[in-house]
Amino acid sequence: MGKKKNWYRIDNAGKIYPSIISNRASTVFRLSADMKERVNPISLQKAVEKAVEVYPYFHTHLKSGFFWYYFVGTKQRPIIEKERFYPCMFLDIRQKRKLPFRVLYFNRKISFEISHSVTDGMGGFIFFKCLLEHYLKEQGVEEIETLEKNNFSKEERNEQSEDAFVKYYKEDIPFIDASPKKAYHFPFKLNDLGEYHIITGEVDSNELYKLAKSYGTSVTKFMVALYFDAIQEYVMTLPIKKRKKLRPIVINMPVNLRGLYPSKTLRNFFISLTPHIDVRIGSYTFEELIKYVNYYVDAHVSKRHIDQYISRNVRNEKRWSLRIIPLFLKNLVMPYVYQFYGENSYTSGVSNLGVLRFPPAMEEHIKRFDVYPPPSKGNKLKITMLSYKGKTIITSGSVTQNRHIETILFRKLRKMGLTARIETND
Amino acid sequence: MVYCAKCGVEVEERLDQCPLCSFPIPDIDDFDETYEPKFPIPENILPEKLKEARNTIYYGITIVCIAVILILAAIAFTFNGYGIWLSYSISGIVALWVYVFFLLGYVKNMNFNLIGITLVTILLALRVDSLNYRLTWSVDLVVPLAITALLIFKMIYRLYHFFSPRKKSPIFIVSFSCLGLGIYSLLVDIIINRALNGILYASWSFIVLIAAVATSVLLLGLYYKLPDHIKEKLKRKFHL
């Protein structure tokens, strides 16, 4: 290996994250796997060390440039830890010699937590998959061949660390005019600092798929409509005085762009769609919500539309007036910018990682797979979901004690004939 | 398989109430002995870290205060100069140390905090005044001023909670503070005049009071009468 250290600019979506990290917004999300056997820490440690060699993009430290943060490759040995704290705990990547991820284990569970400034759910999954592959190999599971190539060529490495937003940026197309609206926020009281509550509901993937199909929509759109319905129901139970001053309910739906725009990048490559309903105009029936979400997503997930999104984001980044501001000033301003353009302009979020597959040899040893959203002070409650081995897991991450929304959501599912199995972390 | 009767969802057997709606779950005897927890009992270290940081700061300040007092005593001893200057300095440093104790938030109760700070102020004034063997300005000025300040502060606090239990907009703080300031200046005027001339008289403070009341009422009026979109703009511009 050459002496030259690799360094990576932070991608367009990730640029904002290091400046807004705080105790309440750790920007860390988690992927976890329930294994068949108790976790062997020695094998896991060896596996992590091998995995960062396969994907050195994750083996980095955050460094402060004069204008922007950037990542630089490191040789620091990643150390696994036994899980002791709440999930998605504060990870200050701005500290010296802090790797942007952590690998935890507890009984039969292996967890991988990483900061959103490095990658998104898909990128995190690719790395975690590699980690589990090496772990099972270390454990002596014979049938694991390295089905995924581990020796990447230089072009492939470049592809993995490319900023796909910049790659697909088209200079001469008009902006989207999307001024952020002020969204309704849940009036729940925040927990003590550091407490994070996870509720997972497990349902049968097939049944959920059939249910969504019976309403004429896909699983993700169905869940978004259901979430709208649950929030609407909650809002309608508030006293009339509070209802008069309502704002639109906006849901943040991240969409993985690697399908539409071919890219092997490991970085963030998604945009957020923001379907919204305004209950001041009146209640929506569930069918109306489905119709609306169908229309919104189908209309917006098109190359034409997304090109505009990408163009707006990248153009903001390329603006000289923004680039020239030194980093320390950016750090002062970013949390407020993020609050205003980001969290303030949506109520909550639903993020579907889709159907995850492992090679059959690995699937036998991995019983269950979960994803937890990063804790969020503005949204207070966020939902993620994925499907693995015929089970869809809907996870809600909350920084409050209030469980109203989750209760309404799962009760609605039950009324539609789907019984969820609920687990929590407390 | 255990279910919540209200939600209809399946729940873990080890629980005694539904994790969603807290409805009690009856205890069935066939508890799975091989149950293995999926999560550790979480240690929340953040509040500890904050407390530790605060204790470190206070420890540092205490050491510095003690060192300064000892240095002053040493100076007095070496140069045989025990005098009023020594008492002044030591009183001031002790008072500072107690102020920092309150300001760092070691006392949770707001009332006790305020009373504590007022008491330290009064005691410091009495101590310093007593150094010339006659209590004059501390009794005539500091005691009434401090007590009235405390009362005005509490009045503002009460008003804020009474008038806007739901609206909690910062404009109320500004408005009531103006009002409080106006009333306080009136009382200051009276107290000072009483101390200086022995009569109950107020002059300049009437003007301040009128201006303060006007500002306060103006702000409240603006808040209620302003159209929503201008309120939004102001909130955005001046939000903290």
Interface residues (C-beta under 8 A of the other chain):
Chain A: N23 D34 K82 E83 R84 F85 Y86 F90 F106 N107 R108 K109 K182 D192 L193 G194 E195 I199 G201 F340 R403 E406 T407 F410 R411 R414 K415 T419 A420 R421 I422 E423 T424 N425 D426
Chain B: Y3 C4 K6 C7 G8 V9 E10 V11 E12 C18 P19 L20 C21 S22 E36 P37 K38 F39 P40 P42 E43 N44 I45 L46 P47 L50 E232 R236
